[in-house]
Amino acid sequence: MEVVGLLLAAGAGERFGGPKALARDGDGTSWLLRSVQALRGCAEIVVVLGAEAQRAAALLPMSVSRIHADNWEEGMGASLRAGLTALAMTDHDVALVSLVDLPDVDAGVVGRLLDAATGRDDLARAAYDGVPGHPVLIGRDHWAGVVESATGDRGARDYLAAHDTRLVECGDLATGADVDRR
């Protein structure tokens, strides 16, 4: 079973004050590179870019694939659609979808989800003290349905709510909190 890491990093970060793919911590740590590093346990890593795509792409190692979401302004749904549509051309069985603005989601969380992956019909997501969050495992059998339902900033939320989605508790590893404001 091949799990591909799909990192959504296309947004303009309007509430944040700029693209989160270009953000850095106070110590200079790149959010984009930290998020890529967290996905290293995946068979391949694909990053979806949009706002400031050229600047963000320049930060990525050559081993990381890049996809440009042409309509990234529409929100996370557009990035997710672009990523899963591109992955449909590959042999991967499962996508582990993560976001660039999850500072404490690391390789430990990703590893726990990878251990929970079951195959092409998989739907699972990290939970933090029982609250569903990211990353999310989406088996190939669900990609077309997610692409069809992903709109605005809701991503796969509606699809996951309408289907049996396993929760993988990760609250002992991280908070899973995303950062929307500086």
Secondary structure, DSSP 8 states (H G I E B T S, - for coil): --EEEEEEE----TTTTS-GGG-B-TT--BHHHHHHHHTTTSSEEEEEE-TTHHHHHHHS-TTSEEEE-TTGGG-HHHHHHHHHHHHTTS--SEEEEEETT-TT--HHHHHHHHHH---TT-EEEEEETTEEEEEEEEEHHHHHHHHHH-BGGGBTHHHHHHS--EEEE-TTT---------
